[in-house]
Amino acid sequence: MAPVALDSDVVIAFLDSAGEQHERAVSELRPRLAASEQIVVSASVYAEVMIRPMQRGNDAKVDEFLDAIGATVVEIDRALARHAAQLRARHRSLRLPDALSLATALAAGAELLTLDQGLRRIAAREGRPGG
């Protein structure tokens, strides 16, 4: 089974039980966790997901969650950053954080799990269907 790369919106919604996207994130991610699929997260996703919890003083919750699901945080090196820039150059609507998420998925040979329909379409065009 292929690994799964998480976009920030999935992690944020999964952890925010009061959020409007929580149920959707749970229904998308829970089967992958039950199947023990390998989970990867870009370092940029990690940083984005940590902002609000740090403001609220509960950032340990994010680390506990990532540790509990066995997620690997993928560093952004020069090659990954370049690939993200190429994706951003090809897809004008793609924001850099999303390009980094997609580049991470592509580098890991992973499915990109995102709640963003636009990003899903771009991922499919790049040969990495998004869930």
Rosetta constraint file for C-alpha pairs under 8 A:
AtomPair CA 1 CA 37 HARMONIC 6.90 0.50
AtomPair CA 2 CA 37 HARMONIC 7.24 0.50
AtomPair CA 2 CA 38 HARMONIC 7.43 0.50
AtomPair CA 2 CA 109 HARMONIC 6.91 0.50
AtomPair CA 2 CA 110 HARMONIC 5.66 0.50
AtomPair CA 2 CA 111 HARMONIC 6.94 0.50
AtomPair CA 3 CA 37 HARMONIC 5.86 0.50
AtomPair CA 3 CA 38 HARMONIC 4.61 0.50
AtomPair CA 3 CA 39 HARMONIC 5.84 0.50
AtomPair CA 3 CA 40 HARMONIC 7.14 0.50
AtomPair CA 3 CA 108 HARMONIC 7.28 0.50
AtomPair CA 3 CA 109 HARMONIC 6.88 0.50
AtomPair CA 3 CA 110 HARMONIC 4.55 0.50
AtomPair CA 3 CA 111 HARMONIC 6.43 0.50
AtomPair CA 4 CA 32 HARMONIC 7.96 0.50
AtomPair CA 4 CA 37 HARMONIC 6.84 0.50
AtomPair CA 4 CA 38 HARMONIC 6.14 0.50
AtomPair CA 4 CA 39 HARMONIC 4.98 0.50
AtomPair CA 4 CA 40 HARMONIC 6.13 0.50
AtomPair CA 4 CA 105 HARMONIC 7.35 0.50
AtomPair CA 4 CA 110 HARMONIC 4.87 0.50
AtomPair CA 4 CA 111 HARMONIC 4.80 0.50
AtomPair CA 4 CA 112 HARMONIC 5.96 0.50
AtomPair CA 4 CA 113 HARMONIC 6.57 0.50
AtomPair CA 5 CA 39 HARMONIC 5.85 0.50
AtomPair CA 5 CA 40 HARMONIC 4.65 0.50
AtomPair CA 5 CA 41 HARMONIC 5.58 0.50
AtomPair CA 5 CA 42 HARMONIC 7.75 0.50
AtomPair CA 5 CA 101 HARMONIC 7.46 0.50
AtomPair CA 5 CA 104 HARMONIC 7.19 0.50
AtomPair CA 5 CA 105 HARMONIC 5.26 0.50
AtomPair CA 5 CA 108 HARMONIC 7.97 0.50
AtomPair CA 5 CA 110 HARMONIC 5.77 0.50
AtomPair CA 5 CA 111 HARMONIC 5.96 0.50
AtomPair CA 5 CA 112 HARMONIC 4.81 0.50
AtomPair CA 5 CA 113 HARMONIC 5.95 0.50
AtomPair CA 6 CA 10 HARMONIC 6.48 0.50
AtomPair CA 6 CA 11 HARMONIC 7.02 0.50
AtomPair CA 6 CA 39 HARMONIC 7.17 0.50
AtomPair CA 6 CA 40 HARMONIC 6.43 0.50
AtomPair CA 6 CA 41 HARMONIC 5.48 0.50
AtomPair CA 6 CA 42 HARMONIC 7.89 0.50
AtomPair CA 6 CA 45 HARMONIC 7.91 0.50
AtomPair CA 6 CA 101 HARMONIC 7.52 0.50
AtomPair CA 6 CA 112 HARMONIC 6.08 0.50
AtomPair CA 6 CA 113 HARMONIC 5.03 0.50
AtomPair CA 6 CA 114 HARMONIC 6.54 0.50
AtomPair CA 7 CA 11 HARMONIC 6.97 0.50
AtomPair CA 7 CA 41 HARMONIC 7.26 0.50
AtomPair CA 7 CA 45 HARMONIC 6.38 0.50
AtomPair CA 7 CA 98 HARMONIC 7.54 0.50
AtomPair CA 7 CA 101 HARMONIC 5.95 0.50
AtomPair CA 7 CA 112 HARMONIC 6.97 0.50
AtomPair CA 7 CA 113 HARMONIC 6.01 0.50
AtomPair CA 7 CA 114 HARMONIC 5.13 0.50
AtomPair CA 7 CA 115 HARMONIC 7.97 0.50
AtomPair CA 8 CA 12 HARMONIC 6.06 0.50
AtomPair CA 8 CA 45 HARMONIC 5.07 0.50
AtomPair CA 8 CA 46 HARMONIC 7.42 0.50
AtomPair CA 8 CA 48 HARMONIC 6.70 0.50
AtomPair CA 8 CA 49 HARMONIC 5.93 0.50
AtomPair CA 8 CA 114 HARMONIC 7.66 0.50
AtomPair CA 9 CA 13 HARMONIC 5.94 0.50
AtomPair CA 9 CA 114 HARMONIC 6.49 0.50
AtomPair CA 9 CA 115 HARMONIC 6.33 0.50
AtomPair CA 9 CA 116 HARMONIC 7.70 0.50
AtomPair CA 10 CA 14 HARMONIC 5.89 0.50
AtomPair CA 10 CA 25 HARMONIC 5.36 0.50
AtomPair CA 10 CA 29 HARMONIC 7.83 0.50
AtomPair CA 10 CA 113 HARMONIC 7.17 0.50
AtomPair CA 10 CA 114 HARMONIC 5.83 0.50
AtomPair CA 10 CA 115 HARMONIC 6.26 0.50
AtomPair CA 11 CA 15 HARMONIC 6.19 0.50
AtomPair CA 11 CA 25 HARMONIC 7.61 0.50
AtomPair CA 11 CA 49 HARMONIC 7.04 0.50
AtomPair CA 12 CA 16 HARMONIC 6.18 0.50
AtomPair CA 12 CA 49 HARMONIC 6.12 0.50
AtomPair CA 13 CA 17 HARMONIC 7.28 0.50
AtomPair CA 13 CA 19 HARMONIC 6.24 0.50
AtomPair CA 13 CA 20 HARMONIC 7.74 0.50
AtomPair CA 13 CA 21 HARMONIC 5.42 0.50
AtomPair CA 13 CA 22 HARMONIC 4.60 0.50
AtomPair CA 13 CA 25 HARMONIC 5.86 0.50
AtomPair CA 14 CA 21 HARMONIC 7.80 0.50
AtomPair CA 14 CA 22 HARMONIC 5.17 0.50
AtomPair CA 14 CA 23 HARMONIC 7.59 0.50
AtomPair CA 14 CA 25 HARMONIC 5.18 0.50
AtomPair CA 14 CA 26 HARMONIC 5.68 0.50
AtomPair CA 15 CA 22 HARMONIC 7.44 0.50
AtomPair CA 15 CA 62 HARMONIC 7.90 0.50
AtomPair CA 16 CA 22 HARMONIC 6.21 0.50
AtomPair CA 17 CA 22 HARMONIC 5.61 0.50
AtomPair CA 17 CA 23 HARMONIC 7.94 0.50
AtomPair CA 18 CA 22 HARMONIC 6.98 0.50
AtomPair CA 21 CA 25 HARMONIC 6.18 0.50
AtomPair CA 22 CA 26 HARMONIC 6.15 0.50
AtomPair CA 23 CA 27 HARMONIC 6.10 0.50
AtomPair CA 24 CA 28 HARMONIC 6.17 0.50
AtomPair CA 25 CA 29 HARMONIC 5.96 0.50
AtomPair CA 25 CA 115 HARMONIC 7.37 0.50
AtomPair CA 26 CA 30 HARMONIC 5.47 0.50
AtomPair CA 27 CA 31 HARMONIC 7.15 0.50
AtomPair CA 28 CA 32 HARMONIC 7.53 0.50
AtomPair CA 28 CA 113 HARMONIC 7.80 0.50
AtomPair CA 28 CA 131 HARMONIC 7.40 0.50
AtomPair CA 29 CA 33 HARMONIC 6.32 0.50
AtomPair CA 29 CA 113 HARMONIC 7.95 0.50
AtomPair CA 30 CA 34 HARMONIC 6.09 0.50
AtomPair CA 31 CA 35 HARMONIC 6.15 0.50
AtomPair CA 32 CA 36 HARMONIC 6.34 0.50
AtomPair CA 32 CA 37 HARMONIC 5.58 0.50
AtomPair CA 33 CA 37 HARMONIC 6.07 0.50
AtomPair CA 33 CA 69 HARMONIC 6.93 0.50
AtomPair CA 38 CA 70 HARMONIC 7.53 0.50
AtomPair CA 38 CA 71 HARMONIC 7.12 0.50
AtomPair CA 39 CA 69 HARMONIC 7.44 0.50
AtomPair CA 39 CA 70 HARMONIC 6.81 0.50
AtomPair CA 39 CA 71 HARMONIC 4.74 0.50
AtomPair CA 39 CA 72 HARMONIC 6.34 0.50
AtomPair CA 40 CA 71 HARMONIC 5.36 0.50
AtomPair CA 40 CA 72 HARMONIC 4.77 0.50
AtomPair CA 40 CA 73 HARMONIC 5.92 0.50
AtomPair CA 40 CA 74 HARMONIC 6.72 0.50
AtomPair CA 40 CA 105 HARMONIC 7.84 0.50
AtomPair CA 40 CA 108 HARMONIC 7.91 0.50
AtomPair CA 41 CA 45 HARMONIC 6.24 0.50
AtomPair CA 41 CA 46 HARMONIC 6.71 0.50
AtomPair CA 41 CA 71 HARMONIC 6.72 0.50
AtomPair CA 41 CA 72 HARMONIC 6.08 0.50
AtomPair CA 41 CA 73 HARMONIC 4.79 0.50
AtomPair CA 41 CA 74 HARMONIC 5.94 0.50
AtomPair CA 41 CA 101 HARMONIC 7.64 0.50
AtomPair CA 41 CA 104 HARMONIC 7.61 0.50
AtomPair CA 42 CA 46 HARMONIC 6.37 0.50
AtomPair CA 42 CA 73 HARMONIC 5.58 0.50
AtomPair CA 42 CA 74 HARMONIC 4.81 0.50
AtomPair CA 42 CA 75 HARMONIC 6.56 0.50
AtomPair CA 42 CA 76 HARMONIC 7.23 0.50
AtomPair CA 42 CA 100 HARMONIC 7.08 0.50
AtomPair CA 42 CA 101 HARMONIC 5.93 0.50
AtomPair CA 42 CA 104 HARMONIC 5.95 0.50
AtomPair CA 43 CA 47 HARMONIC 6.23 0.50
AtomPair CA 43 CA 73 HARMONIC 5.67 0.50
AtomPair CA 43 CA 74 HARMONIC 5.55 0.50
AtomPair CA 43 CA 75 HARMONIC 5.39 0.50
AtomPair CA 43 CA 76 HARMONIC 6.38 0.50
AtomPair CA 44 CA 48 HARMONIC 6.16 0.50
AtomPair CA 44 CA 76 HARMONIC 7.69 0.50
AtomPair CA 44 CA 97 HARMONIC 6.67 0.50
AtomPair CA 44 CA 100 HARMONIC 6.96 0.50
AtomPair CA 44 CA 101 HARMONIC 7.52 0.50
AtomPair CA 45 CA 49 HARMONIC 6.00 0.50
AtomPair CA 45 CA 97 HARMONIC 7.40 0.50
AtomPair CA 45 CA 101 HARMONIC 6.89 0.50
AtomPair CA 46 CA 50 HARMONIC 6.20 0.50
AtomPair CA 46 CA 73 HARMONIC 7.26 0.50
AtomPair CA 47 CA 51 HARMONIC 6.69 0.50
AtomPair CA 49 CA 53 HARMONIC 7.69 0.50
AtomPair CA 49 CA 62 HARMONIC 7.67 0.50
AtomPair CA 50 CA 54 HARMONIC 5.95 0.50
AtomPair CA 50 CA 59 HARMONIC 6.16 0.50
AtomPair CA 50 CA 62 HARMONIC 6.89 0.50
AtomPair CA 51 CA 55 HARMONIC 6.39 0.50
AtomPair CA 52 CA 56 HARMONIC 6.28 0.50
AtomPair CA 53 CA 57 HARMONIC 5.90 0.50
AtomPair CA 53 CA 58 HARMONIC 4.99 0.50
AtomPair CA 53 CA 59 HARMONIC 4.51 0.50
AtomPair CA 53 CA 61 HARMONIC 7.80 0.50
AtomPair CA 53 CA 62 HARMONIC 7.63 0.50
AtomPair CA 54 CA 58 HARMONIC 6.05 0.50
AtomPair CA 54 CA 59 HARMONIC 4.93 0.50
AtomPair CA 58 CA 62 HARMONIC 7.97 0.50
AtomPair CA 59 CA 63 HARMONIC 7.00 0.50
AtomPair CA 60 CA 64 HARMONIC 6.05 0.50
AtomPair CA 61 CA 65 HARMONIC 6.14 0.50
AtomPair CA 62 CA 66 HARMONIC 6.21 0.50
AtomPair CA 63 CA 67 HARMONIC 5.99 0.50
AtomPair CA 64 CA 68 HARMONIC 5.96 0.50
AtomPair CA 65 CA 69 HARMONIC 6.33 0.50
AtomPair CA 66 CA 70 HARMONIC 6.10 0.50
AtomPair CA 66 CA 71 HARMONIC 5.20 0.50
AtomPair CA 66 CA 72 HARMONIC 7.95 0.50
AtomPair CA 67 CA 71 HARMONIC 6.21 0.50
AtomPair CA 74 CA 104 HARMONIC 7.30 0.50
AtomPair CA 76 CA 80 HARMONIC 5.73 0.50
AtomPair CA 76 CA 81 HARMONIC 6.20 0.50
AtomPair CA 77 CA 81 HARMONIC 6.11 0.50
AtomPair CA 78 CA 82 HARMONIC 6.06 0.50
AtomPair CA 79 CA 83 HARMONIC 6.17 0.50
AtomPair CA 80 CA 84 HARMONIC 6.19 0.50
AtomPair CA 80 CA 100 HARMONIC 7.48 0.50
AtomPair CA 80 CA 103 HARMONIC 6.28 0.50
AtomPair CA 80 CA 104 HARMONIC 6.91 0.50
AtomPair CA 80 CA 107 HARMONIC 7.54 0.50
AtomPair CA 81 CA 85 HARMONIC 6.22 0.50
AtomPair CA 81 CA 100 HARMONIC 6.99 0.50
AtomPair CA 81 CA 103 HARMONIC 7.95 0.50
AtomPair CA 82 CA 86 HARMONIC 6.21 0.50
AtomPair CA 83 CA 87 HARMONIC 6.24 0.50
AtomPair CA 83 CA 103 HARMONIC 5.98 0.50
AtomPair CA 84 CA 88 HARMONIC 6.12 0.50
AtomPair CA 84 CA 96 HARMONIC 7.11 0.50
AtomPair CA 84 CA 99 HARMONIC 4.84 0.50
AtomPair CA 84 CA 100 HARMONIC 5.05 0.50
AtomPair CA 84 CA 102 HARMONIC 7.40 0.50
AtomPair CA 84 CA 103 HARMONIC 5.27 0.50
AtomPair CA 85 CA 89 HARMONIC 6.05 0.50
AtomPair CA 85 CA 96 HARMONIC 7.50 0.50
AtomPair CA 85 CA 99 HARMONIC 7.22 0.50
AtomPair CA 86 CA 90 HARMONIC 6.21 0.50
AtomPair CA 87 CA 91 HARMONIC 6.07 0.50
AtomPair CA 87 CA 94 HARMONIC 7.72 0.50
AtomPair CA 87 CA 99 HARMONIC 6.02 0.50
AtomPair CA 87 CA 103 HARMONIC 7.60 0.50
AtomPair CA 88 CA 92 HARMONIC 6.16 0.50
AtomPair CA 88 CA 93 HARMONIC 7.82 0.50
AtomPair CA 88 CA 94 HARMONIC 5.57 0.50
AtomPair CA 88 CA 95 HARMONIC 6.79 0.50
AtomPair CA 88 CA 96 HARMONIC 6.44 0.50
AtomPair CA 88 CA 99 HARMONIC 5.93 0.50
AtomPair CA 91 CA 122 HARMONIC 7.64 0.50
AtomPair CA 94 CA 98 HARMONIC 6.38 0.50
AtomPair CA 94 CA 99 HARMONIC 6.29 0.50
AtomPair CA 94 CA 119 HARMONIC 7.30 0.50
AtomPair CA 95 CA 99 HARMONIC 6.16 0.50
AtomPair CA 96 CA 100 HARMONIC 6.14 0.50
AtomPair CA 97 CA 101 HARMONIC 6.37 0.50
AtomPair CA 98 CA 102 HARMONIC 6.15 0.50
AtomPair CA 98 CA 119 HARMONIC 7.13 0.50
AtomPair CA 99 CA 103 HARMONIC 5.95 0.50
AtomPair CA 100 CA 104 HARMONIC 6.07 0.50
AtomPair CA 101 CA 105 HARMONIC 6.35 0.50
AtomPair CA 101 CA 112 HARMONIC 7.69 0.50
AtomPair CA 102 CA 106 HARMONIC 6.16 0.50
AtomPair CA 102 CA 112 HARMONIC 6.64 0.50
AtomPair CA 102 CA 123 HARMONIC 6.71 0.50
AtomPair CA 103 CA 107 HARMONIC 6.06 0.50
AtomPair CA 104 CA 108 HARMONIC 6.13 0.50
AtomPair CA 105 CA 109 HARMONIC 5.95 0.50
AtomPair CA 105 CA 110 HARMONIC 4.73 0.50
AtomPair CA 105 CA 111 HARMONIC 6.22 0.50
AtomPair CA 105 CA 112 HARMONIC 5.67 0.50
AtomPair CA 105 CA 128 HARMONIC 7.55 0.50
AtomPair CA 106 CA 110 HARMONIC 6.17 0.50
AtomPair CA 106 CA 111 HARMONIC 7.97 0.50
AtomPair CA 106 CA 128 HARMONIC 6.64 0.50
AtomPair CA 109 CA 128 HARMONIC 7.92 0.50
AtomPair CA 110 CA 128 HARMONIC 7.26 0.50
AtomPair CA 111 CA 128 HARMONIC 5.86 0.50
AtomPair CA 111 CA 129 HARMONIC 6.02 0.50
AtomPair CA 111 CA 130 HARMONIC 5.72 0.50
AtomPair CA 111 CA 131 HARMONIC 6.96 0.50
AtomPair CA 112 CA 120 HARMONIC 7.76 0.50
AtomPair CA 112 CA 123 HARMONIC 7.27 0.50
AtomPair CA 112 CA 128 HARMONIC 6.88 0.50
AtomPair CA 112 CA 129 HARMONIC 6.66 0.50
AtomPair CA 112 CA 130 HARMONIC 4.48 0.50
AtomPair CA 112 CA 131 HARMONIC 6.19 0.50
AtomPair CA 113 CA 130 HARMONIC 5.33 0.50
AtomPair CA 113 CA 131 HARMONIC 4.60 0.50
AtomPair CA 114 CA 119 HARMONIC 7.34 0.50
AtomPair CA 114 CA 120 HARMONIC 6.80 0.50
AtomPair CA 114 CA 130 HARMONIC 6.43 0.50
AtomPair CA 114 CA 131 HARMONIC 6.11 0.50
AtomPair CA 115 CA 120 HARMONIC 7.85 0.50
AtomPair CA 115 CA 131 HARMONIC 7.73 0.50
AtomPair CA 116 CA 120 HARMONIC 6.24 0.50
AtomPair CA 117 CA 121 HARMONIC 6.32 0.50
AtomPair CA 118 CA 122 HARMONIC 6.44 0.50
AtomPair CA 119 CA 123 HARMONIC 6.05 0.50
AtomPair CA 119 CA 130 HARMONIC 7.69 0.50
AtomPair CA 120 CA 124 HARMONIC 6.19 0.50
AtomPair CA 120 CA 129 HARMONIC 6.65 0.50
AtomPair CA 120 CA 130 HARMONIC 4.70 0.50
AtomPair CA 120 CA 131 HARMONIC 7.02 0.50
AtomPair CA 121 CA 125 HARMONIC 6.35 0.50
AtomPair CA 121 CA 129 HARMONIC 7.75 0.50
AtomPair CA 121 CA 130 HARMONIC 7.53 0.50
AtomPair CA 122 CA 126 HARMONIC 6.26 0.50
AtomPair CA 123 CA 127 HARMONIC 6.36 0.50
AtomPair CA 123 CA 128 HARMONIC 5.06 0.50
AtomPair CA 123 CA 129 HARMONIC 5.33 0.50
AtomPair CA 123 CA 130 HARMONIC 5.78 0.50
AtomPair CA 124 CA 128 HARMONIC 5.16 0.50
AtomPair CA 124 CA 129 HARMONIC 4.16 0.50
AtomPair CA 124 CA 130 HARMONIC 6.41 0.50
AtomPair CA 125 CA 129 HARMONIC 7.79 0.50
